[in-house]
Amino acid sequence: MVRVYATGMGPLPWEKPRFLHGSCARTWQLVRPMLDAGHEVCLVALRVFDAQAPKDLPLVQKTERDNLVYILADEGRKFNDPGFHQSIVEQFRPEALLAITTPACKPFEWIDSEAPLWADIHGYVMGEAQIVAELLEDNRFVGEFWKRYDAALYRADCFSTTSRIQRHALIGELGALGRLNRYNAGYEFVYSIPIGRSADEIRHTAPVLRGKVVPRNAFILLWLGGYNFWCDPHTLFEALEGAMRKNERIHYVSTGGKIDGVNEITFQRFRDRVEKSPFRKQYHFQGWIASDDIPNYLSEADAGINVDRSCYESVYGARHRITEMLRAGLPVITTRITEVSRELARAEAGLTCPPEDPQALAEHILDAAEHPAQLMEMGIRGRELFLREYTDEVTTRPLLDWLQRPEHAPDWGKEIPRREHLLHQRQQARPLWQKVKEILKPSS
């Protein structure tokens, strides 16, 4: 078994936090199977900002259980302190390193260790940078996002992404940096690890909606989680209004909301429009609910909904909420743009439509409300798809295989020209191209 020094995001799901960020769920997705396989893991997690968390939390919280040492650290004063990580690494003496999610890649700029590194690039970073720059009208965010993982692209020996299509994007980024060089020809750099969850069935333990928040006979459409930059509040609102206008049984229940310190704009824009709606009594905003209650919401809903805008982040990224809905056997109504949305469309586990088409989305909502039997069948197929493709055990196989014998990439320790140096070598390459032409010239 291997000693693994991992960085990630916290708090973790088993801590039952009020606000469970997707990056925290991703961290546990990769860590739990390593522990089950018998590896010894030291996880240092960056504490996700939560405006409603107590203000007097300690800078470092340490928990030890079985083969896990778990350290939850404050971002500014601990997690970004090179000496903090170095002292732990020197004491733990890892045989492998693992950065889970892009923000967790940062410490490996400083950590002095020759252990092989696996970097999990969770979501398409530059796609997110583009829409953040647009929304905030400032292109400086493009450079800031690139800095988040630029060093990891040079340092890591193996990578994972959250979709197969993002794998191709990351290979392109490695090529732009010079990592696709003569030493690595034939070497597999990047693996796809889709968003995964435990295979356990969810349990309904207490009523939370029917007869309490909505009428017992309501058609409940559930939004799960935050409203981030790639959410399309305009299409979502217009579709809901169109559907509610024709069917008064439709009720929209939203858990989550704004994402403190990340995106507090998108949700507010949506909420402002709802307040002026003639159907506002059919919208129910529950806020960030206790994680123990999420199964109850999933169990009582008739369908889940996800609405993405048309952007590169949506094309290359993933959606935790869709995986969670598939796990629960909840049929999904979604825009058809992310990889997981296309997979559920192929499996007939939900209803999908093109992005930025409120009319098509409204028609799907109405169709779902009027055909409960077909909707139930979609949910069953969704659960089957989840068990086949999206459990923790299935998704993390590439990482667990690598941990059987963690090794450096073939260009480890070699001189790798940086991007700017590669561009300056064009003049020097001309004689080489002439030599290649002579070799390949057909004989007379």
C-alpha positions, 0 to 999 in steps of 0.5 A: 500500500502507498502513503499519499499526501493529498490536497483538496477542498473541505469540509467533507460530506461526512462532516454534514456541513450546511454548505457542501461545495462540489469541490468538497464532494469531489475530494471525498470521491477520490479519497474514500476509494483510496482508503477502502483500498488500504492506502494511507492518506494524509489529506490537507483540505482548503476550507471553502468560504462560507459567510454563515460559518462561525467567525472563530473557527481555528486555523487548522482542524485535525482529525485522524480515523483509521488510515486517514489523517485529515487536516482542514486549513484556513486558506489565507493564513495556512493552506497557502503557506509553503512552510505549513505543507512542507513540514507535514510532507517531511513528517509524512514522507509520502510515496505519491502526491495528489492534488484534487481540484484546481485550487488544490494544485497551488501548493505543489508550486512550493512543496519539495518532494520527488514523489510522483504527482497526480493532478485532478483538474476538476472542471474546465478552468479557462472556460470558467475564466471566460464567463467570469471575465464577461460577467464582471467585465474584466479580462484580468480574470483570464490570467488569474485563472490560468495561474491556478494550475499553470505550475501543476501542468508542468509538474504533474506526472498524470492528470484526471478530468471530469469528462472525456471531452475535457480530457482532450482539452487538457491534452491540448493545454499540455501540448501548448506548454511543451509537455507533449515532447519526445520523451512522452511519446506514447505515454498516457497523460490524462484520464477521465474520472467523471463525477461519482457518488457512493452506490448506496441508495438514498433513504427518505427519513422525514417529510420536508415538502409535501403538505409543508411547503407545497400542496400534496398534489403538486408537481415538484421541480427541484433545483439542487445547489448553487447558481454559478456562472454557467447557470442560465437564469433567463432561460430557467425563468422564462421556461418556468413562467411558460409552464406555470401559466399552463399548469398550476400544479407545477411548483419550483423548489430551489435548494442552495442559492448564491455561492458566497465569495464566488458568485452572488450575482446570478442567483440574485438576478433570478430571484429578482425576476421571481419576485415580480412574477404573477406565479411567485407563490409557486416558487419556493427558495429553501436556501442551503439545507442540511446535507441530511435533508437532501435525500428527503428533497430528492425523494419527494421531487417529481423531477430535477432541473438543470439549465446551462448557458451556452459556453465552453465551461458547459461543453467541457465541464460536469454537473454534480447535481445531475449525478446526484439526481441519477443516483436518487433515480430522479428523472432530469430535465436539462439543457443538452450541452454537458457530457453527462446530459448527453449520456442521460439523453442516450439512456433515456433517463431524462428530457433534454433540450438545446440551451437558450431555448425557453419554449422547448424547456417549458414543453418538457416540464409540461410533458413531464407533469402530464406523464408520471408513469413515463417519468418514473421509467426515466428515473429507473433508467437513470439509476441504472445509468448511475450504477453502470457509469458513475459510482465512486468505484467505477469512476476512480479505477484509473487513479487506483490503478496508478497507485498500484505503482505510482511513477513519474512521467517519462520527461521527469527530470528532463529539460522541458522548454517553457512555452515562450522558449518553444516559440523562439526556437522556430529559426533553429528548427529550419535546418531540422526540417530541411534534414527531415525533407531529405530523409523523406524525399522519395528515391529516384 
